[in-house]
Amino acid sequence: MPNDPASQPAEDPQHSALKHNALKQGVFLHAGWRSAGTWIWSRLRALDSVTGFYEPFSNVLADLSLADVSASRPTLTSGHPPLAAPYFEEYRPFLQEGARGVAGYRKRFGTDRFSPEPDAEFPALQAYLTHLCERTAGQGSVPVFKFCRSSGRLPWLKRAFPQAMHAAVLRNPASQFASGWLLNQQWSNPFFVAAPFRVLGLNQSEPLVRQAIEICGVSLPPVAPGSDDAYAMACEQYARTAEGNNAYRAFVALWILCALRMADGVDLMIDIDRLGQSRDYAAGLRAGFLAQSGLSPDFGSARDLVEETRRSAARMAGIDGRSMRAVHSAALKFLKAQGVADADFVELIRQKMVLANELTEQWH
């Protein structure tokens, strides 16, 4: 029987070795807050061959202790999937008894940067990630990093870690923003509303960031950025009473800046909106991971997050959704003005803005 595997010749060992060596030696998953990146990461983490590092740039890691790890689990309000192990379980080997902080981590890593060239902190950041990679690979496992603070630095990280597979998670801005906005409405958690203000404000000296702020009509908190921590606190305070339209404009400004960095050429783009709507797309995404990294995560249980956004439209209080069309249009024009060479990527972003127009239409 020609299709009987037993009748097929064994794969040449040399060819098998070359194929293995061509595979990426780790995965950098570049996502945004409320993009469903944690769910994608959880599917990779579920594989026996993977060591999954959650948020390697999170400022939580500066004060993490061994005693804290067990409590780092999803809360009822997080919207995250149930996890077999705590978020930060994989950092245990990099923590010391009686001390706080993951080895090599610096709190300055926690703020994304958008300068075209690496900053003064980057050599230390590169050394930190290299240490996590090498120790994991030395134990025969594949490191998988899930980031929410890396998109601005994506070109730096691609150059510094060419042996890793760089995948990006893209969700339409209306759905992504709504997820954080509703958390603030329901549970008085302003973090996700404050985050865009913080990142934009701390990067506003960069001409590209300044341009995105202006083109989207964002009003930043009326305080000058001091230390990262002090400015973060000011942004959280600002977010508690932020006008809804301004909060959305800030989110779109950051979203389009991150999309622009993704256009620099990631190895795999993950379209969250399609993932929950198409079994074929989910299967193709699995095949993409297998071809590049040798990992085969199962995405078959993805939820239709676009439909969930539609169902929650009546709860989106305090935002004039119809006026957001102009913001979507301005952001797309900004992206096109940067001379992005990949026409398919520009078309994908255009489709996301069309979808965002439809979803925000119902917000009042």
N, C-alpha and C positions, 0 to 999 in steps of 0.2 A: 504494500500500500504506500503510495508516494507521500501521503500526508502523515504517515505514522512516524512520530519522533524517533522511535527506536530504529527506524530504517535509514535515518539521516546520518551522514558522516559527522563524527565528533568535531567540534570547533577547534581549529588549529590553536594550540596553547599560545603561540607567539601573537596571533591575531587577537586572542582574548586579552592578553596582557596589554597590547597597544590600545585596544578599545577601553580598557579600564583606566589606563594612564591619560587618555583623552578626556575623561570625565572630570567635571569640576570637583574640587576637593572640599567644598562647603557651600552653604547657601546663605546669602545676605538678602533678607526679605525686607524691602523698603516699603513702609506703609505709613498711613496717617492715623491720627486719633479718630476712632469710630469708623474706620474703613473696613472692618471685619478682618483685619490682618491677624488678630489673635486667633480667630477660627482657622484661618489658613495655616498658621504656625502650629496649631494643635493637631492638625492632620499629619503634618510632617513629624512632629514630636512623637506621635503614636507609633512610628516605625522603630523597630528594635535597633536598627543601625544608626539612629540619630541621637545626638545630644542637643537638645533645644534650649538655647539661651534666650530668655525673655527680656526685652528692653535693655540691652547692654549699656545704653547711655542714660538710663533713668537715674535721676538724682537720689532715688531711694537706695541705690547701691552704695552711696557714700556712707550711710549710717546702718546698713544691714548687718545683723549679727547672726550667728548660727541659731540662736534661740528664736529669732524672728522668722526664719524661713518657713516653718510649718504653718504659720498663720497667714502666709501670703497666698490666699486663695480667692476665687471670684466671690463677690458679694451678690446679694439678691438684686442690687441696682446696677450692676456692671454690664449686664447684657452679654457677658462672656459665656462660652460653653463650659460645662463641667470639665474639670481637669483631673487626670489620674494622679498628678503630683502637684505640689504647690508651684506657683509661678516661678520662684527663684531657686527651686530645688537644685538645678545644675550648677549653681554657684558655690555649693557647700565646699568643694575642694579648694576654693579660692578665698575662703574665710578662715580666720584663726579663732580658736577658743578664747573667750574673754576679751576680744577686740571687735571693733566695728569697721566696716568698709571692705569691699571686694578688692583683692590685690590688684594694683595698677590703675584702679579707677580714680578719676578726678572729677569733682563736681562741675567743672567747666565744660566737661563733655556733654552735659545735659541740655545745652542750648544749641540748636541747629544754627549753621552759618551758611551764608550764600555768597561769599567772596569767590572770585574765580580761581584763586590760588589758595593752597592750604595755609592755615594760620599757625601761630607759634605753638599752639597746643597739639597740633596734629601728630608730630613725631611720638609724643607720649600716648596719644590715642591709638596710633598704629601699633605701638609696642604692646599695649594692653590687649587689643583684639588678637594680635599675633600670638600672644601667650595663651589665650583661651583656645585658639585654633590648634596650636601645636600640641598642647597637652591633651586635647580631645582626640586629635588624629593619632597621637602616640598610643592611645588606648583602643585604636581600631574603630573609632566611631566618627561619624560625619557631623561637624558642627553646623547648626542651623540657627542663625541670629534673626530675631524679629525686632525691627526698629520702628519707632515713631518719631525719631529725632535725627534722621539721617538723610532725608531727601535733598536738602540743600547741599550737603557734602557728598552726594552720590558720585559726582565725577572724581572727587579726591579718592574715595574709597574704591572705585573701579580701577583706578591707576595703581593704588597701593596693594590691592588684593585681586590681581588678574586671574588667580587660580580658583577664585570663588565664583559661583553662579549668582549673578545679581538679578533678582526678580523684584518687580514693583507691583504694588496693589493699587488699583484705580477704581474708585467708586464715584458716582456722579455727585457733584457738590451739594445738591439739595438734600439727598438722602443722608449723606455723611454729616452735614450740619444739623439736620433735624434730630439725629440720634443724640448729639450732645446737648442741643437746645432743650429737648424734652427731659433729659436728666436734670437740667437746671430747674425747669418748671416744676417737676414732680418731687425732686429730692433736695432742692437748693444746693446743688453741686455745680459751682460756677467754673470748674477747672477747664472744661472743654470750650466754654465760651471765651474764657480769658486767654487760652493758649495762643490763638492767632495774634491777638494784640501784643502779647509778650514777645513772640518770635519776630513779628514785624518791627516792633519798637526797638528791640535790641540789635536789629540789622538795618535800621533805617539809614545809616550812613552809606550803605551800599547803593550805588546809583540805580541798579536794577530793581531793588526792593523799594526804593523811594518812588520809582516810576509806577510800580504796581499799586502802591498805596494811593498815589494821586489818581491813577486812571480808574480805580475802583471807588474812589471817593470816601476813603476810610478816615475817620477821626480817631486818632490815638489818644490814650489817656493823657490828661494835661499835666504830666510830670516828666521831667528829664530823666532818661535812663541813668541810674546810678549803678549799684552792684546788681548782678543778675537776680539775686534773692530779693532785694528790696523792690526791684521793678516788677518781679513776679507777684509780689504781695499787692503792689499798687494796681496791677492789671486784674487780679482777682476781685479787688474791691470795686474797680471800675465795671467789671463784668456783672456784678450783682444788680446794677441799675442801668446797664447799657441799653440804649435804644436798639430794638430788635433789628431794624434795617441796617444800622451801622455794624452790629455784630456779624450779620450775614456778609456784608461787604468786606469786612476784615477776613472772614473765613475764605471767601472766594479769592481775595488777593493772595493769601498764603497758598491756597489750593493750586492756583495757576502758576505760581513760582515753583512749587514742587513738581507740577506736571512738566514745566520747562526743563527741569533737571532730569526728569525721566526720559525726555526726548533725546538726551545725550546718548541714548542707546543702551537700554538694559537687555539682559539676555532673554528675559521672559516677562511679558506683561500679563498681569492677572486682572481681568475685567470682572469685578465682583457682581456687577449688575447682570451680566450674561450668565455667570456661573450658576445662579439659582434658578435660571429660566431654561437652561439647555443641558440635557444629559450629554449630548454630543460635545458641547464645549467643555464640560467637566472631564469627559474622557480624553479629549485632546490636551487639556491642561495636564492631566496625569501623565500622558505620553511625553509631553514637553519636559517635565521634570525627569522622567526616566531617561530620556535621550541625553540630557545635559549633565545630570548628577548621579544617575543610577538609582535614584530614589523614586518610589512609586506610591505617592500618597493618594488616598481615596477621597474624592471630593463629591461623591454621590449624594451625600445628605445635606448639601448646601440649601439654605432657605432662599425663597424669592424675596429679597430685601427691597426691591422696587415696589412690589405690591404692598409690603408692610408700610412703606412710606406713604403710599396712597391712602391706606386705611387710617393712618394717624394724622391726616391733614387737618381735621377739625380741631385737633389739640394744639396746633401750632399757632399760639396766640402771640400778638404783639409784633407781627411782621406783615407788611404789605407786599405779598408775594408777587403781584402783578408788576410792581415797580422794579423787581429784580431782573427783568428781561434786559434792561439797559446795562446792568452790572455784568451779566453773562456775556453780552455782546462786546462790552469793553474789554473783558478779560480775554476773550478769544482773539480780538484784534491785537491786544498786547502780545499774545503768544505768536501770532503770525508775523508781527513786526520784528521778532527776534531772529527771523530767517531760519526757522526749523526746516531742515532738509527732508525729513521723513514725511511725505505727503499722507501716508496711511495714518501716521500718528496724529497729524493735524486734523484729519477727518474724524478720528476717534474722539478727540477733544470737542470738535464741533457737535458730534452726536451726544456727548455728555451734556453740553449746554442746551441742546434742544430738549433733552429729557428733563433737565433742571427747570426749563421754562414750563414744561407741562406740570411738573410736580409742585412748583411754587405757586402756580396759578390759583390753587385752592387755599393758600394761606392768607389769614386776615389779622 
